[in-house]
């Protein structure tokens, strides 16, 4: 259960949110365009970051830029 320790894990890198316009899900209340977020884990399709709720969230990479 590696995901239980992600909040305390070291930061891999920082990324910047470029938009919060999702077609299927509501992300504009947990992501702020222009804000930088700490990446705790990464897959081919998702970043796992500490979002505006101060919890880990998985978001598609197209919301961000490095």
C-alpha distances in whole Angstrom, upper triangle without the diagonal:
4,5,6,8,10,13,14,13,17,18,19,22,24,25,28,28,31,31,29,31,29,30,28,26,27,25,28,27,24,26,29,31,32,29,27,23,21,18,15,14,16,16,20,20,18,18,15,17,18,20,23,22,20,16,14,16,16,19,21,23,27,26,26,28,28
4,5,6,7,11,11,10,13,15,15,19,21,22,25,25,28,29,27,29,28,29,27,25,26,24,27,26,23,24,27,29,29,26,24,20,17,15,11,10,13,14,17,18,16,15,12,14,16,19,22,20,18,15,12,14,14,18,20,21,24,24,24,25,25
4,5,5,8,10,10,13,14,15,17,19,20,22,22,25,26,24,26,24,26,24,22,22,21,23,23,19,20,23,25,26,24,21,18,15,13,10,9,12,13,17,17,14,13,10,12,13,15,18,17,15,12,9,11,11,15,17,19,22,21,21,23,23
4,6,8,9,10,13,15,17,19,21,22,24,24,28,28,26,28,26,29,26,24,24,22,25,23,20,21,25,27,28,25,23,19,17,15,12,12,15,17,20,20,17,16,12,13,13,16,18,16,14,11,10,12,14,17,20,22,25,24,24,26,25
4,6,6,6,10,12,14,17,18,20,23,24,27,28,26,29,28,30,28,25,25,23,26,24,21,22,24,27,27,24,21,18,15,13,10,11,14,16,20,21,18,15,12,13,12,16,18,17,14,11,10,13,14,18,21,22,25,24,23,25,24
4,5,5,8,9,11,14,15,17,19,20,23,24,23,26,24,27,26,23,23,20,22,21,18,18,21,23,23,20,18,14,11,10,6,7,11,14,17,17,14,12,9,9,9,13,16,15,12,10,7,10,11,15,17,18,21,20,19,21,20
4,6,8,9,12,14,14,16,19,19,23,23,22,25,24,27,26,23,22,19,21,20,16,17,19,22,22,18,16,13,10,10,7,10,13,16,20,20,16,13,10,9,7,11,13,12,9,7,6,10,12,15,18,19,22,20,19,21,20
4,7,9,12,14,15,18,20,22,25,26,25,29,28,31,30,27,26,23,25,23,19,20,22,24,24,21,18,15,11,12,9,11,15,18,22,22,19,16,13,11,10,14,16,15,12,11,10,14,16,19,21,22,25,23,22,23,22
4,6,9,12,14,16,19,21,24,26,25,28,28,30,29,27,26,23,25,24,20,20,22,24,24,20,17,14,10,10,6,9,12,16,19,20,17,14,11,11,11,15,18,17,14,13,11,14,15,18,20,20,23,22,20,21,20
4,6,9,11,15,18,20,23,25,25,28,28,31,31,28,27,24,26,25,21,21,22,23,22,19,16,13,9,9,7,9,13,16,19,20,17,14,12,11,12,15,18,19,15,15,13,16,16,18,20,20,23,22,19,20,18
4,6,8,11,14,16,20,22,22,25,25,29,28,26,25,22,23,23,19,18,19,20,19,16,12,10,6,6,5,8,11,14,17,18,15,12,10,9,10,13,16,17,14,14,12,14,15,16,18,17,20,19,16,16,14
4,7,10,14,16,19,21,22,25,25,28,28,26,26,22,24,24,20,19,20,20,19,17,13,11,7,6,6,7,9,12,15,16,14,10,10,10,12,15,18,20,17,16,14,15,15,15,17,15,18,17,15,14,12
4,7,10,13,16,19,20,23,23,27,27,25,25,21,22,23,19,17,18,17,16,14,10,9,6,5,8,9,10,13,15,16,14,10,11,10,12,14,17,19,17,17,15,15,15,15,16,13,16,15,12,11,9
4,7,10,13,16,17,20,21,25,25,23,22,19,19,20,17,14,14,14,12,10,6,6,5,6,9,11,12,15,16,16,14,10,11,9,11,12,15,17,15,16,14,15,15,14,15,13,15,13,10,9,7
4,7,9,12,14,17,18,21,22,21,20,16,17,18,15,12,12,11,10,8,5,5,7,7,11,12,11,14,15,14,12,9,11,9,11,12,14,17,16,16,15,14,13,12,12,10,11,10,6,6,5
4,6,9,11,15,16,20,21,19,18,15,14,16,14,10,9,8,6,6,4,6,9,10,14,15,15,17,17,16,14,11,13,11,12,12,13,17,16,17,16,15,15,12,13,11,11,8,5,5,6
4,6,8,11,13,16,18,16,15,11,11,13,11,7,7,5,5,6,6,8,11,12,15,16,15,17,17,15,13,11,13,11,12,11,12,15,16,16,15,13,13,10,11,9,9,6,4,6,9
4,7,9,12,15,17,16,15,12,11,14,13,10,8,5,6,8,10,11,14,15,19,19,18,19,19,16,15,14,16,15,16,14,15,18,19,20,19,16,16,12,12,10,8,6,5,7,10
4,6,9,12,14,13,12,10,8,12,12,8,8,5,8,10,12,13,16,17,20,20,19,20,19,16,15,14,16,15,16,14,14,17,19,19,18,16,15,12,11,11,9,5,7,10,13
4,6,10,11,10,8,6,5,9,9,6,7,6,10,11,13,13,17,17,20,20,19,20,20,16,15,14,15,14,15,12,12,15,17,17,17,14,13,10,11,12,10,6,9,12,16
4,7,9,9,8,7,7,11,12,10,10,10,13,15,17,17,20,20,23,22,21,21,21,17,16,16,18,17,19,15,16,18,20,20,19,16,15,12,12,13,10,8,12,15,18
4,6,6,6,7,8,11,12,11,13,12,16,17,18,18,20,20,22,21,20,19,19,15,14,15,17,17,18,15,16,18,20,19,18,15,13,10,10,12,10,9,12,16,19
4,6,8,10,11,14,15,14,16,16,19,21,22,22,24,23,25,24,22,21,20,16,16,18,19,20,22,19,20,21,24,22,21,17,16,13,12,14,12,12,16,19,22
4,7,9,12,14,15,15,17,18,21,22,23,22,24,23,24,23,21,20,20,16,16,17,18,19,21,18,19,20,23,21,20,16,14,12,12,15,14,13,17,20,24
4,6,9,11,11,12,15,16,20,19,21,19,21,20,22,21,20,19,20,16,14,16,16,17,18,15,16,16,19,17,16,13,12,10,11,14,14,12,16,20,23
4,6,7,8,10,12,14,17,17,19,18,20,20,21,21,21,21,22,18,16,16,16,16,16,13,13,14,17,16,16,13,13,11,13,15,15,12,16,19,22
4,5,5,6,9,11,14,14,15,14,17,17,18,19,18,19,20,16,14,14,14,13,13,10,10,11,14,14,13,10,11,9,11,13,13,10,13,16,19
4,6,5,7,9,12,12,15,14,18,18,20,21,21,22,23,19,17,16,16,15,14,11,10,12,15,15,16,13,14,12,13,15,14,11,13,17,19
4,6,8,11,14,13,15,15,17,18,20,21,22,23,24,21,18,17,16,15,13,10,8,9,12,13,14,12,14,13,15,17,17,14,16,19,21
4,7,10,13,11,13,11,14,15,16,18,18,20,22,19,15,14,13,11,10,6,5,6,9,10,11,9,11,10,13,15,15,12,13,17,19
4,7,9,8,10,9,12,13,16,17,17,19,20,17,14,13,12,10,10,6,6,9,11,12,12,10,11,9,12,13,13,9,10,13,15
4,6,6,9,10,13,15,18,19,19,21,22,20,17,15,15,13,12,9,8,11,13,15,15,13,15,13,14,15,14,10,11,13,15
4,6,9,10,14,16,19,20,20,21,22,19,17,15,16,14,14,12,11,15,16,18,17,16,16,13,14,13,12,9,9,11,13
4,7,10,13,15,19,20,20,22,23,21,18,16,17,15,15,13,13,16,17,19,19,17,18,15,16,15,14,11,9,10,12
4,7,10,13,16,18,18,21,22,20,18,15,15,12,12,10,10,14,14,16,16,15,16,14,16,15,15,11,10,11,12
4,7,10,13,15,16,19,20,19,16,13,13,10,10,10,11,14,13,15,14,14,15,14,15,14,14,12,9,10,9
4,6,9,12,13,16,18,17,13,10,10,6,7,7,9,12,11,12,11,11,12,11,13,12,14,11,9,10,10
4,6,9,11,15,17,16,13,9,9,6,6,9,11,13,11,11,10,11,12,12,14,13,16,14,11,12,11
4,6,7,11,13,13,10,6,6,5,7,10,13,15,13,12,9,10,10,11,12,11,14,13,11,12,11
4,7,11,14,14,11,8,6,6,8,11,14,15,12,11,8,10,10,12,14,14,17,16,14,15,14
4,7,11,11,9,6,5,7,10,13,17,17,15,13,10,10,9,11,12,12,16,16,14,15,14
4,7,8,6,5,6,9,12,14,18,19,18,16,12,11,9,10,10,9,13,14,12,13,13
4,5,5,7,8,12,15,17,21,21,20,18,14,13,10,10,10,9,13,14,14,15,15
4,6,8,11,14,18,19,23,24,23,21,17,15,12,11,9,9,11,14,14,14,15
4,7,10,13,17,17,21,22,22,19,16,13,10,8,6,6,9,11,12,13,14
4,6,9,13,13,17,18,18,16,12,10,6,5,4,5,9,10,10,12,13
4,6,10,11,14,16,15,13,10,8,6,5,6,6,10,10,9,11,11
4,7,9,13,13,12,10,6,5,4,6,9,10,13,12,12,14,14
4,6,10,11,9,8,5,6,7,8,11,11,14,12,11,13,13
4,7,8,5,5,5,6,9,10,14,14,17,14,13,16,16
4,5,5,6,6,6,9,10,13,14,15,12,12,15,16
4,5,8,9,9,12,13,16,17,18,14,15,17,18
4,5,8,9,13,14,17,19,20,17,18,20,21
4,7,9,13,14,18,19,21,18,18,20,20
4,6,10,12,16,18,20,18,18,20,21
4,7,10,13,15,18,16,16,18,19
4,6,10,12,15,13,13,17,17
4,7,9,12,11,12,15,16
4,6,8,7,9,12,14
4,6,6,8,11,13
4,5,6,8,10
4,5,8,11
4,7,11
4,7
4
